[in-house]
Amino acid sequence: MGLSSEMGSSDSSSQQKEAYGRFFHRLSKAYRDDWKGTAPGADPVRRGYPAPVDGPPFPISDWPYGGSPVIGAPWTQSSPFMEAIWRGPHGEAWKKSGVQIYGWFNAGCNVSTSHKSRYANFPEAYTEVADACIPDQQVLHIERQPDTVQTEHFDWGFRVTNLYGLDYRFTTAKGYFSDQLLKKNREYGYAPVMAYVDLYFPQFADGMNVRIGRYSSLPDIEAQLAPNNYTYSHSILYTFDASTQTGINVTTRLNDHWMIQLGLSAGNDVAPWVGEPDAQPTFNGCVRFTGQEGRDNHYACLNSLNSGKYAYNNLQSVYYTWYRKFGDSRWHTATEWWYMWEKNVPNIAPSAPPGAAALLITGANGAFCDHPAALTCTATETAVVNYVERQFSKHNYMTIRNEYVDDMAGQRTGTKTKYSEHLLGWGHWIGTTILLRPEIRFEHSYNRPAYDSPCLPCGLPGTKKSQLTVASDAMFFF
């Protein structure tokens, strides 16, 4: 009996090792096929206009919008990890379920003209740590997308996104493990960036999706997750707007040209259970128009609207985003404008009344009010950013980015000034699983120094008005 048990255990262990060996063999083959360009391709069916650009090399193929999958576009995600699972035992069951597990490792390095402290590059982000190599974000997705190409039956999906790294500092929402940042100020941490379900109803108009949970803020050219961006570093505009919202968002495609979105959330980057004043009913609404056979796209959003009173990241904001592909060329542009405001923000000017400091909320900046003796004031910001993109091949593209930001009260960046930022970047793919993004970036603050603070956490002001950085990141997908 003992001998039989030992033999059974040995056989089981041998079978497990063999199964693992087969899995890693399939995984390595999936990577080899990808890098050689021999991975199986597909020409999936879609509704509406053809995809305007190629992704890859770009981070998009359809002009993006938040709060929903792109209705009418197929989900073509196919990572080496899932290829290895699909080709093994129970692979067909995995395929039939539609559930995928995938992610990436992302790290980058930079050299800068700012050196006085660890975060001397700020308000540049996510490359705020000067002259360093940083593990920015390591991400694991568990996801299923509804089939929005078909128009016959209800479908559903979900996403759970887990992130660890320095970038958690920009994805933290109050109430979601936020003590890591707001109380302990840890440099690296974990963030459950997204956790939502999608309910797709094809019978409504030309398709309607209802998203419930924590999801990315609707508008924006850029996003928190590294693969969704043209470049390694982020624009100043994107660094300081809303990251995520928790609530419900309804996206209705009316036809090939028009789409509307309506939603209700607890506010920007705050969980509903946090309570008032930080969490409060917040409305959002967007309208989108696509013309020129899909080459031209306009997307206007009232991203968040409530009382507008000072609370944790309680931004009131309007956005307009315009995408344009030039004929059948390999050039396209993406332009975004936003305006934000927040009322009753505590004054942090040197001459502010003594009681102003007591009104500050941890993690929510004060403002340098125009009236130095005011207790509070309305803080406003406006910005515009433009991307010019050129595809050279399936593996290479170029980015030119220019932006202007006016932080009128210094409430977003910590410095009351106007900024300009200019970037030249390159994207190079190895297969579809390794991406390198080198860039050179110059930025300037006009009214007062914003860069190279000797001690950013201490609240010391910057010492330089100009900053030049050279940087690159690398992403490895699994």
CORMODA-V735216 format. One line per field, one symbol per residue. phi: phi as a letter, one per 40 degrees, with the letter a starting at -180 (. if undefined). psi: psi as a letter, one per 20 degrees, with the letter a starting at -180 (. if undefined). burial: b if it has 16 or more other ideal C-beta (glycine too) atoms within 10 Angstrom, else e. A space follows every 50 residues. Layout:
# CORMODA-V735216
phi=???
psi=???
burial=???
This chain:
# CORMODA-V735216
phi=.cccccccccccccccccccdcccccccccccccccgbccbabccabgcc dcbcbccccbbbdcacgacccgbccbdacdccdccccbdgcccccccgcb baiabbaababacbbcacbccdccacccccfabbccabbbbbabbccccc bbacaaaaabbbbbiccdcbbcbchbfccdccbbfccbabaccbaabbbb bcccfbhbbbbbhbbcdcchcbaccdccbcbccbccdcdbcccbbbibbb bbccacbbabbbabbchcfacdccgcccbadbcbabbbbbbffgcbabbb bccaaacgcdacfccbabbabbbabcfbccbabbbbbabbaacfcdcbcd ccddccccccbdgbccbccccdcccaaccbaaaabbbbbbcbacbaabbb bbabbbccbgcccgbcacbbabbbbbbbbbgbbbbbbcababbabccacb bgccacccgcccbbcbabbbaabbbbcb
psi=gggggggggggggghgggggggghghghhhgghghikjqprqmqqrqbqq phrporhqiqhqpqqrjqropipqojpnrhghghghiapjghggghhipq prbrppqrqqqqipiirgkhhpjqqklhoqlrppngppppqpqpqqojgq khqqrrrrppppppahihhiipppinkihgghhilpgqaqpngqorqpop niiockpppoppbprqqgaqhrrhpgijqhrgqqqgghhjaqfrqobppp poogahhqqqpprpajaplpqhihrqigpqppqqpqqpppalkiipppop pnhpobhjqpaoklppqqqpppqppncjrjprqpppqqpqqpqkpppjqh jqqhighiiqppjoqaqnqhohjqgrrppqqqqpqpppppphaiipqqpp ppqpponhjjhgiipnrqqqppqprqppqocjipppmqqpppqpphhrpi rlphnghijprriqiqppqprqrppoq.
burial=eeeeeeeeeeeeeeeeeeeeeebeebbeebbeebeeeebeeeeeebbbbe bbbeebbbbbbbbbbbbbbbbbbbbeebbbbbbbbbeeeeeeebeeeeeb ebbbbbbbbbebbbebbebbbbbbbbbbbbeeebebbbbebebbbbbbbe eeeebebbbbbbbebbbbbbbbbbbbebebbeeeeeeebbbbbbbbebbb bbeeebbbbbbebbbbbbbbbbbbbbbebbbbbbbbbbbbbbbbbbbbbb bbbeeeeebebebebbbbbbbeebeebbbbebebebebebeeebbbbebb bbbbebebebbbbbbbbbbebbbbbeeeeeebebbbbbebbbebbbbbbe ebeeebeebebebbbbbbbeeeebebbbbbbbbbbbbebebeeebebbbe bebbbbbbbbbbbbbbbbbebebebbbbbebbbbbebbbebebbbeeebb bbbeebeeeeebebbebebebbbbbebb
